[in-house]
Amino acid sequence: MAVQRLLGAAWTAVHGPSDPARLVRWLLEQGMHGLVPGPAPRALGWRTIADAADGLPIAFPAVRAGSILRQNAAVAGLASGRESDQQTARAAVVEAIGIARALGARLVILDPGLVPLMGEVGAEDLGDPSVRWTTERAQAMLARRKAGLSAALDRICRALFDLCKHHPDIRFCLTPGRSIRTVAGIDGLEAIVEDLGSARVGYWHDCAVAARREQVLGEAQGQWLDRFSNLCDGCTLGDSGDDGMYLPPGAGGVDYPLLAAYLRRPHGTLAACLELDPGVDRAELPGVRAYLERFGL
């Protein structure tokens, strides 16, 4: 399996060199093949970085719309019943599309939003270590999500159809979100793919989210890969547990042998983006890379 090893924007913005030329050299020194741009704690000049990488083996194959670090990212509003939320979310997606075109990327990674709930929402972020999930608490939130899912899916499918129509050069890779009320549960993604057709949308696997859903909701990690590996254009690598999400691989519940077995492909290249919580120290990177290489990632 040929792997295109990438770093995510959130961790890179905190730990990578600020000078674009130094950042590009540092990426190569770390054995990385590129970056996945997206919202980050520090603004990065993606076009300037791309200029610094000109002529070097550094790629930008995908761009993320919305932050990976918070469940209340701007794109959450794609499923909202309020026009203002939808417009804000669409603007975030269009911004990502603009960056993708400027960098020569054809993939936009997209969490398709949150199911609106009646009344107070309460805790919903599966990656928040301050939240102690119980079976009763998780199932109660899932029941509320289920009640609003059909209407949310209708809005999402309309929005995605419109985006695909107006941006035919972009493939939108749907990825599961870290909120328990994400539209992008297995059921939601199945409905979207059935409605739009697999040729219109792809899948971007997030192994940290899948593992956390297994820990809290009892959903086997393999279910995501069973259903969507044939649509998979890439994956986000990290780990998760009660201490948080996007921990160093090997520090949580991600089944990396299983992941590698599903994503192993005889031809083509797998885009694999390492994304870590910004609190993970830079000194962890060599060990993380060595761990992933054990599985061909």
SERO-4910 file (N, C-alpha, C, O; in steps of 0.05 Angstrom, whole numbers):
BEGIN
 pado doro    nc1    nc2    nc3   cac1   cac2   cac3    cc1    cc2    cc3    oc1    oc2    oc3
  Met    A     17    -24      0      0      0      0     18     25      0     34     29     18
  Ala    A     14     42    -20     28     67    -21     13     87     -5    -11     91     -8
  Val    A     27    101     13     14    120     32     26    147     28     50    151     27
  Gln    A      8    167     25     16    195     24     13    206     52    -10    212     60
  Arg    A     34    208     67     33    216     95     32    247     97     49    261     86
  Leu    A     11    256    111      5    284    112      2    292    141     -3    276    159
  Leu    A      6    318    147      1    329    173    -24    347    171    -28    361    151
  Gly    A    -40    347    193    -63    364    194    -56    393    202    -36    398    215
  Ala    A    -74    411    196    -70    439    200    -69    446    230    -53    463    238
  Ala    A    -86    434    246    -89    442    274    -63    439    290    -55    457    303
  Trp    A    -51    415    288    -27    410    303     -3    425    290     14    435    304
  Thr    A     -2    426    264     20    439    250     21    468    256     43    480    259
  Ala    A     -2    481    259     -3    510    264     10    517    291     21    538    294
  Val    A      9    498    310     20    503    337     49    495    338     65    508    351
  His    A     56    473    325     83    461    330    102    464    306    126    460    309
  Gly    A     92    471    283    109    473    260    122    501    259    112    520    271
  Pro    A    145    504    244    157    530    241    138    550    228    122    543    212
  Ser    A    140    575    236    122    596    226    131    605    198    114    614    182
  Asp    A    156    604    192    166    612    165    159    591    145    166    568    149
  Pro    A    146    597    123    137    577    103    160    560     92    157    536     90
  Ala    A    182    572     86    205    556     75    215    536     96    221    513     90
  Arg    A    218    546    121    227    528    142    206    506    147    213    483    153
  Leu    A    180    513    146    159    493    150    161    471    129    158    447    136
  Val    A    165    478    104    167    458     83    191    440     88    188    415     85
  Arg    A    213    451     95    237    435    100    233    416    124    241    393    123
  Trp    A    219    427    144    214    411    168    196    387    161    200    365    171
  Leu    A    175    392    145    158    370    136    174    348    123    169    324    129
  Leu    A    192    355    105    208    334     92    226    320    112    229    295    110
  Glu    A    237    334    131    254    322    151    238    302    168    249    282    178
  Gln    A    212    307    172    195    290    188    184    267    172    168    251    183
  Gly    A    192    265    147    182    243    130    153    246    121    140    227    114
  Met    A    144    271    120    117    277    111    117    285     82    136    296     71
  His    A     94    280     69     91    285     40     74    310     35     69    317     12
  Gly    A     63    322     56     46    345     51     29    353     75     33    343     97
  Leu    A     10    370     70     -8    380     90    -37    379     81    -43    378     57
  Val    A    -55    378    101    -84    381     96    -92    407    108    -96    409    132
  Pro    A    -95    428     92   -103    454    102   -131    454    115   -148    437    108
  Gly    A   -136    472    133   -161    475    146   -159    495    169   -138    505    174
  Pro    A   -182    501    182   -181    519    205   -161    509    226   -159    485    231
  Ala    A   -147    528    238   -127    521    258   -125    543    279   -135    565    275
  Pro    A   -112    536    302   -109    556    323    -93    581    314    -97    603    325
  Arg    A    -76    578    295    -60    601    284    -65    602    254    -63    581    240
  Ala    A    -70    625    243    -75    627    214    -49    620    199    -27    629    206
  Leu    A    -52    604    178    -30    596    161    -35    607    133    -57    605    123
  Gly    A    -15    618    121    -17    628     94    -13    605     74     10    599     66
  Trp    A    -35    592     66    -32    567     50    -19    573     23     -4    556     13
  Arg    A    -26    594     10    -15    600    -16     15    606    -14     31    598    -31
  Thr    A     23    619      8     52    624     12     67    598     17     89    594      8
  Ile    A     54    581     33     67    555     38     69    538     13     90    526      8
  Ala    A     48    539     -4     49    525    -29     71    536    -47     84    521    -61
  Asp    A     74    562    -47     96    574    -63    123    565    -54    141    559    -70
  Ala    A    126    563    -27    152    553    -16    157    524    -23    180    515    -23
  Ala    A    135    509    -27    138    480    -33    141    475    -63    144    452    -71
  Asp    A    140    496    -80    141    492   -109    167    477   -116    189    485   -109
  Gly    A    164    456   -132    187    440   -140    195    419   -121    214    403   -127
  Leu    A    183    418    -97    190    398    -77    167    377    -75    144    383    -82
  Pro    A    173    353    -64    153    332    -62    134    337    -39    132    320    -21
  Ile    A    120    360    -39    101    367    -19     74    371    -33     72    386    -52
  Ala    A     53    357    -23     27    358    -36      5    369    -17      9    368      8
  Phe    A    -16    378    -28    -39    388    -14    -64    375    -26    -79    388    -40
  Pro    A    -68    349    -22    -89    334    -37   -118    340    -28   -137    335    -43
  Ala    A   -121    351     -4   -148    355      7   -148    379     25   -127    387     36
  Val    A   -171    391     28   -175    414     46   -198    408     64   -219    398     55
  Arg    A   -195    414     90   -217    410    109   -234    435    112   -224    457    116
  Ala    A   -260    431    110   -279    453    115   -289    450    144   -302    430    151
  Gly    A   -283    470    161   -291    468    189   -269    456    206   -253    440    197
  Ser    A   -269    464    231   -248    456    250   -251    427    259   -274    418    263
  Ile    A   -229    413    262   -229    386    272   -230    385    303   -235    365    315
  Leu    A   -224    408    315   -220    409    344   -245    415    360   -246    411    384
  Arg    A   -265    425    346   -290    432    361   -314    421    346   -315    422    322
  Gln    A   -334    411    361   -358    401    348   -376    423    339   -394    418    323
  Asn    A   -372    448    348   -389    470    340   -376    487    317   -377    512    318
  Ala    A   -364    473    298   -351    487    276   -372    500    258   -396    493    260
  Ala    A   -363    518    241   -382    533    225   -399    515    207   -422    522    202
  Val    A   -388    493    198   -403    476    180   -426    461    194   -442    448    181
  Ala    A   -427    463    221   -449    450    235   -476    459    226   -496    444    227
  Gly    A   -477    484    216   -503    495    208   -514    486    181   -536    494    174
  Leu    A   -499    469    167   -510    459    142   -536    444    145   -553    444    127
  Ala    A   -541    433    169   -565    418    174   -586    435    189   -607    425    196
  Ser    A   -579    459    195   -597    476    211   -622    484    195   -622    485    170
  Gly    A   -643    488    210   -668    498    197   -668    528    194   -687    539    182
  Arg    A   -647    542    204   -646    571    202   -628    579    178   -606    569    174
  Glu    A   -639    597    162   -625    605    137   -598    617    144   -579    613    129
  Ser    A   -596    633    165   -571    646    172   -549    626    178   -526    629    170
  Asp    A   -556    605    192   -537    583    198   -528    569    173   -504    564    169
  Gln    A   -547    564    155   -540    551    130   -521    568    113   -502    558    101
  Gln    A   -526    594    113   -509    612     97   -481    613    109   -461    613     94
  Thr    A   -479    614    135   -452    614    148   -437    588    142   -413    589    135
  Ala    A   -451    566    143   -439    540    138   -430    538    109   -408    529    103
  Arg    A   -447    547     90   -440    545     62   -416    563     56   -399    556     40
  Ala    A   -414    586     69   -391    604     65   -365    590     73   -345    594     60
  Ala    A   -366    575     95   -343    560    104   -334    539     84   -311    535     79
  Val    A   -354    526     72   -348    506     52   -337    519     27   -317    509     15
  Val    A   -349    541     18   -339    555     -6   -311    565     -2   -295    565    -20
  Glu    A   -305    574     23   -277    583     29   -258    560     25   -236    563     14
  Ala    A   -265    536     35   -248    513     32   -245    505      3   -223    497     -5
  Ile    A   -266    508    -13   -264    502    -41   -244    521    -55   -229    513    -72
  Gly    A   -245    547    -47   -227    566    -58   -198    559    -52   -180    562    -70
  Ile    A   -193    551    -28   -165    543    -20   -157    518    -36   -134    516    -45
  Ala    A   -175    499    -38   -169    474    -53   -162    480    -82   -142    470    -92
  Arg    A   -177    497    -95   -170    504   -123   -143    518   -125   -128    513   -143
  Ala    A   -138    536   -106   -113    551   -107    -89    532   -103    -67    538   -113
  Leu    A    -93    510    -88    -71    492    -83    -70    468   -101    -52    451    -99
  Gly    A    -90    466   -119    -91    443   -137   -103    418   -124    -99    396   -135
  Ala    A   -118    421   -103   -131    398    -90   -158    393   -102   -171    412   -111
  Arg    A   -167    368   -103   -193    362   -113   -213    352    -92   -236    348    -98
  Leu    A   -203    349    -68   -220    338    -46   -225    359    -25   -207    373    -17
  Val    A   -250    361    -16   -257    377      7   -270    359     28   -290    346     23
  Ile    A   -257    358     52   -267    341     74   -288    356     89   -284    379     97
  Leu    A   -311    344     93   -334    358    103   -350    341    123   -359    320    116
  Asp    A   -352    352    148   -371    341    167   -398    353    160   -401    378    162
  Pro    A   -418    337    152   -443    349    141   -462    360    162   -486    361    157
  Gly    A   -452    369    185   -469    384    203   -482    368    225   -478    344    228
  Leu    A   -497    383    242   -509    372    266   -539    372    264   -551    390    252
  Val    A   -552    352    276   -581    350    277   -591    371    297   -584    369    321
  Pro    A   -607    390    289   -618    409    309   -636    394    329   -651    376    322
  Leu    A   -635    403    354   -651    391    375   -669    411    388   -662    435    389
  Met    A   -692    402    397   -710    420    412   -700    423    440   -691    403    452
  Gly    A   -701    447    452   -694    451    479   -664    453    483   -649    455    463
  Glu    A   -655    451    507   -626    453    514   -612    428    504   -621    406    508
  Val    A   -589    433    491   -574    410    479   -559    395    500   -560    370    501
  Gly    A   -543    409    517   -527    395    537   -501    384    525   -494    392    503
  Ala    A   -487    367    540   -462    356    531   -466    339    506   -485    324    504
  Glu    A   -448    343    486   -451    328    461   -424    320    448   -424    304    430
  Asp    A   -402    332    458   -376    328    445   -363    302    456   -356    301    480
  Leu    A   -361    283    439   -350    257    447   -320    259    454   -309    242    468
  Gly    A   -307    281    445   -279    284    451   -273    301    475   -250    307    481
  Asp    A   -294    310    489   -290    327    513   -284    309    537   -301    295    547
  Pro    A   -259    310    548   -252    293    570   -266    299    596   -266    284    615
  Ser    A   -279    323    598   -294    330    622   -321    317    623   -334    317    644
  Val    A   -330    305    601   -356    292    600   -353    263    605   -338    249    592
  Arg    A   -367    253    625   -367    224    631   -392    212    620   -414    214    632
  Trp    A   -389    198    598   -412    187    585   -421    161    598   -405    143    604
  Thr    A   -447    159    603   -459    134    611   -477    123    589   -484    138    570
  Thr    A   -484     98    590   -501     87    569   -528    102    568   -538    108    546
  Glu    A   -539    108    591   -565    122    592   -563    150    580   -580    158    564
  Arg    A   -541    164    586   -538    191    576   -534    191    546   -546    207    531
  Ala    A   -518    172    536   -512    171    507   -538    163    492   -544    175    471
  Gln    A   -552    144    502   -576    134    488   -598    155    487   -613    158    468
  Ala    A   -600    171    509   -620    193    509   -614    214    488   -632    223    475
  Met    A   -588    220    484   -581    240    464   -585    228    436   -594    242    418
  Leu    A   -579    202    432   -584    190    406   -614    189    399   -621    193    376
  Ala    A   -630    185    419   -659    185    414   -669    213    405   -686    215    387
  Arg    A   -658    234    417   -665    261    408   -655    266    380   -668    279    364
  Arg    A   -631    257    374   -620    260    347   -637    246    327   -643    257    306
  Lys    A   -646    222    333   -662    206    314   -688    220    307   -697    219    284
  Ala    A   -699    234    327   -725    248    322   -722    270    301   -741    276    287
  Gly    A   -698    283    300   -695    305    281   -678    298    256   -673    315    240
  Leu    A   -670    272    254   -651    265    233   -663    267    205   -650    277    187
  Ser    A   -688    259    201   -699    259    175   -700    287    162   -692    291    139
  Ala    A   -709    307    178   -710    334    168   -682    345    162   -677    359    143
  Ala    A   -663    338    180   -635    347    176   -623    335    151   -609    349    136
  Leu    A   -629    310    146   -619    296    122   -630    309     97   -615    313     77
  Asp    A   -655    317     97   -667    330     74   -652    356     68   -646    361     44
  Arg    A   -646    372     88   -632    397     84   -603    392     75   -593    406     57
  Ile    A   -590    372     86   -562    366     78   -561    356     50   -543    365     35
  Cys    A   -579    339     42   -578    328     14   -583    351     -6   -570    351    -27
  Arg    A   -601    369      0   -606    392    -17   -580    409    -19   -573    418    -41
  Ala    A   -568    414      4   -544    431      4   -521    418    -12   -507    431    -27
  Leu    A   -517    392     -7   -495    378    -21   -501    375    -51   -482    378    -67
  Phe    A   -526    371    -58   -532    370    -87   -525    396   -100   -514    397   -122
  Asp    A   -532    418    -87   -526    445    -98   -496    449    -99   -486    460   -119
  Leu    A   -481    441    -79   -452    445    -79   -439    428   -102   -422    438   -116
  Cys    A   -449    403   -105   -438    386   -127   -444    398   -154   -428    397   -172
  Lys    A   -468    409   -157   -476    421   -182   -459    445   -190   -451    448   -213
  His    A   -454    462   -170   -439    487   -176   -408    483   -175   -394    501   -183
  His    A   -399    461   -164   -370    456   -162   -364    428   -171   -355    411   -155
  Pro    A   -368    422   -196   -365    394   -206   -336    385   -206   -331    361   -208
  Asp    A   -317    403   -203   -288    395   -202   -280    386   -174   -257    377   -171
  Ile    A   -297    389   -155   -291    382   -127   -306    357   -118   -329    354   -124
  Arg    A   -292    339   -105   -305    316    -93   -307    321    -63   -287    326    -49
  Phe    A   -331    319    -53   -336    325    -25   -335    298     -9   -351    280    -13
  Cys    A   -315    297      9   -310    273     25   -324    276     52   -314    292     68
  Leu    A   -345    262     57   -359    264     82   -345    249    104   -336    227    100
  Thr    A   -343    262    127   -328    250    149   -345    251    175   -359    271    179
  Pro    A   -344    231    192   -359    232    217   -350    254    235   -326    259    238
  Gly    A   -369    268    248   -362    289    267   -360    280    295   -368    258    302
  Arg    A   -348    296    312   -343    288    340   -367    293    358   -366    285    381
  Ser    A   -388    305    348   -412    309    364   -430    284    363   -431    271    342
  Ile    A   -442    277    385   -460    254    385   -485    259    368   -498    240    360
  Arg    A   -491    284    362   -514    290    345   -507    296    316   -522    309    302
  Thr    A   -483    288    308   -475    292    280   -495    279    261   -505    257    267
  Val    A   -500    291    239   -515    278    218   -500    254    208   -512    234    200
  Ala    A   -473    256    208   -456    235    197   -451    211    215   -428    203    219
  Gly    A   -473    200    225   -471    173    236   -472    154    212   -475    163    189
  Ile    A   -468    128    217   -469    109    195   -496    111    181   -497    110    156
  Asp    A   -518    114    196   -544    116    184   -547    141    167   -558    139    145
  Gly    A   -537    163    176   -539    188    161   -522    187    135   -531    195    114
  Leu    A   -498    177    137   -481    175    113   -492    156     93   -491    161     69
  Glu    A   -503    134    102   -516    115     83   -539    129     68   -541    125     44
  Ala    A   -555    144     83   -577    158     70   -567    179     49   -579    181     28
  Ile    A   -546    193     56   -535    213     38   -524    200     13   -530    209    -10
  Val    A   -509    179     16   -497    165     -7   -519    154    -25   -517    155    -49
  Glu    A   -540    143    -13   -562    131    -28   -576    153    -44   -584    149    -67
  Asp    A   -579    176    -31   -594    198    -44   -578    211    -67   -589    216    -88
  Leu    A   -552    216    -62   -536    230    -82   -522    212   -101   -515    221   -123
  Gly    A   -517    188    -93   -501    170   -110   -472    172   -103   -461    194    -97
  Ser    A   -458    150   -104   -430    149    -95   -412    165   -113   -390    174   -105
  Ala    A   -420    170   -138   -403    186   -156   -401    215   -147   -383    229   -155
  Arg    A   -421    224   -131   -421    252   -124   -406    258    -98   -395    280    -94
  Val    A   -404    239    -80   -391    243    -54   -372    220    -48   -376    197    -58
  Gly    A   -352    226    -33   -333    206    -23   -335    204      7   -352    216     20
  Tyr    A   -316    189     18   -315    185     47   -287    189     57   -268    181     44
  Trp    A   -285    202     80   -258    207     92   -261    195    120   -275    206    137
  His    A   -246    173    125   -249    159    150   -234    174    172   -212    184    168
  Asp    A   -246    177    196   -233    189    219   -232    167    240   -252    161    253
  Cys    A   -208    155    243   -206    132    261   -209    140    290   -218    123    306
  Ala    A   -202    164    298   -206    173    326   -236    175    332   -245    167    354
  Val    A   -251    186    314   -280    189    319   -293    161    319   -310    155    337
  Ala    A   -286    144    300   -297    117    299   -291    101    325   -309     88    336
  Ala    A   -267    104    335   -260     90    360   -275    102    384   -284     87    401
  Arg    A   -278    128    385   -293    140    407   -322    132    406   -334    128    427
  Arg    A   -334    130    383   -361    121    381   -364     92    390   -384     85    402
  Glu    A   -344     76    385   -344     48    395   -343     48    425   -358     33    438
  Gln    A   -326     65    437   -323     66    466   -349     76    480   -356     65    501
  Val    A   -362     96    468   -385    108    481   -411     95    473   -429     91    489
  Leu    A   -414     89    447   -439     80    436   -440     51    428   -461     40    422
  Gly    A   -417     37    430   -417      9    424   -417      2    395   -422    -21    387
  Glu    A   -412     22    377   -411     17    348   -383      6    341   -363     20    346
  Ala    A   -382    -17    329   -356    -28    321   -342    -11    300   -355     -1    282
  Gln    A   -316     -7    304   -301      9    284   -303     -2    256   -303     13    237
  Gly    A   -304    -28    254   -305    -41    228   -331    -35    212   -331    -38    188
  Gln    A   -352    -26    226   -377    -20    212   -373      2    192   -384      1    170
  Trp    A   -358     23    200   -353     45    182   -338     36    157   -344     43    135
  Leu    A   -318     19    162   -301     10    140   -315    -11    123   -311    -11     99
  Asp    A   -332    -27    135   -348    -46    120   -366    -31     99   -368    -39     76
  Arg    A   -378    -10    109   -397      4     92   -385     24     72   -395     27     50
  Phe    A   -363     37     80   -354     60     64   -326     58     53   -316     77     40
  Ser    A   -312     36     58   -284     35     49   -282     36     19   -262     45      8
  Asn    A   -303     28      4   -302     29    -25   -304     58    -35   -298     64    -58
  Leu    A   -314     76    -18   -316    105    -25   -293    121    -13   -291    145    -18
  Cys    A   -275    108      2   -256    123     18   -233    135      2   -219    121    -13
  Asp    A   -230    161      4   -209    175     -9   -185    181      9   -164    190      0
  Gly    A   -188    177     35   -167    182     54   -176    178     82   -199    171     87
  Cys    A   -158    184    101   -166    180    129   -150    199    147   -129    209    140
  Thr    A   -162    205    170   -149    221    191   -139    202    212   -155    186    223
  Leu    A   -113    203    219   -101    185    238    -98    200    265    -90    223    265
  Gly    A   -104    187    286   -102    197    313   -113    175    331   -118    153    322
  Asp    A   -117    181    356   -128    161    374   -147    175    394   -148    200    394
  Ser    A   -161    160    409   -181    172    427   -187    153    450   -183    129    449
  Gly    A   -195    166    472   -202    151    496   -215    170    516   -223    192    508
  Asp    A   -218    162    541   -230    180    561   -214    205    565   -225    225    575
  Asp    A   -189    205    558   -172    229    562   -174    249    540   -162    271    541
  Gly    A   -189    243    519   -193    262    497   -191    249    470   -190    224    467
  Met    A   -190    266    450   -190    257    422   -165    268    408   -155    289    415
  Tyr    A   -156    254    388   -132    260    372   -108    258    390    -90    276    390
  Leu    A   -107    237    406    -83    229    421    -63    216    402    -71    209    379
  Pro    A    -38    213    410    -19    199    393    -29    171    387    -38    157    405
  Pro    A    -26    162    362    -34    134    355    -21    114    373      3    115    378
  Gly    A    -37     95    383    -27     76    402    -34     82    430    -30     66    448
  Ala    A    -43    107    435    -50    116    463    -79    112    470    -87    119    492
  Gly    A    -95    102    451   -124    100    456   -135     74    445   -121     53    445
  Gly    A   -160     75    435   -174     51    427   -175     46    397   -190     28    389
  Val    A   -160     60    380   -162     55    352   -149     28    345   -127     22    355
  Asp    A   -163     12    329   -153    -14    321   -137    -10    295   -148    -12    273
  Tyr    A   -112     -4    297    -96      2    273    -91    -22    255    -91    -18    231
  Pro    A    -87    -46    265    -86    -69    247   -111    -72    230   -109    -78    206
  Leu    A   -134    -68    242   -159    -70    227   -161    -48    206   -168    -53    183
  Leu    A   -153    -24    214   -154     -1    195   -136     -7    171   -144     -3    149
  Ala    A   -112    -16    176    -93    -21    154   -103    -43    136   -100    -41    112
  Ala    A   -116    -63    147   -127    -85    131   -149    -76    112   -150    -84     89
  Tyr    A   -166    -58    122   -188    -48    105   -178    -29     84   -188    -29     61
  Leu    A   -159    -12     91   -150      9     72   -128      1     54   -120     16     36
  Arg    A   -117    -24     58    -96    -33     41   -107    -36     12   -127    -49      8
  Arg    A    -93    -24     -7   -103    -25    -34    -79    -32    -53    -57    -21    -50
  Pro    A    -84    -50    -72    -62    -59    -89    -52    -37   -108    -28    -37   -116
  His    A    -69    -19   -116    -61      3   -134    -70     29   -123    -89     31   -106
  Gly    A    -57     50   -131    -64     77   -121    -51     83    -95    -36     67    -84
  Thr    A    -57    107    -85    -44    118    -61    -65    126    -41    -86    137    -48
  Leu    A    -60    120    -16    -79    127      6    -69    153     19    -46    154     28
  Ala    A    -86    173     20    -79    198     34    -85    194     63   -108    189     71
  Ala    A    -64    195     80    -67    190    109    -57    214    124    -33    220    124
  Cys    A    -76    229    137    -69    254    150    -67    249    181    -87    242    193
  Leu    A    -44    254    192    -40    252    220    -49    279    233    -37    300    227
  Glu    A    -69    277    249    -78    301    263    -78    296    293    -90    276    302
  Leu    A    -65    313    308    -63    310    337    -73    334    351    -73    356    340
  Asp    A    -82    330    375    -90    353    392    -66    371    395    -44    361    399
  Pro    A    -69    397    394    -46    415    397    -31    412    423     -8    420    424
  Gly    A    -43    400    443    -29    395    468     -9    373    467      7    370    485
  Val    A     -9    357    445     11    335    442     37    348    435     39    364    416
  Asp    A     58    341    450     85    353    446     97    345    420     93    323    409
  Arg    A    113    364    409    126    360    383    146    336    385    151    323    364
  Ala    A    157    331    408    176    309    411    163    282    407    177    262    403
  Glu    A    137    280    407    122    255    403    123    246    374    118    223    368
  Leu    A    128    264    355    124    258    327    141    235    316    130    218    302
  Pro    A    167    233    322    182    210    312    171    183    322    170    164    306
  Gly    A    163    182    347    152    157    357    125    150    344    119    127    338
  Val    A    109    171    339     83    167    326     88    156    298     74    137    289
  Arg    A    106    168    283    112    159    256    121    130    256    113    114    239
  Ala    A    139    123    275    149     95    276    126     76    282    125     54    272
  Tyr    A    107     84    300     85     67    306     67     62    282     60     39    276
  Leu    A     61     83    267     44     80    244     58     64    222     44     49    208
  Glu    A     84     66    219     98     51    199     96     21    204    100      5    185
  Arg    A     92     13    229     89    -16    235     65    -27    220     64    -51    214
  Phe    A     45    -10    213     21    -19    200     20    -10    171     -1    -12    158
  Gly    A     42      0    161     43      9    133     29     35    129     21     41    106
  Leu    A     26     51    150     12     77    148     31    100    151     22    123    150
***
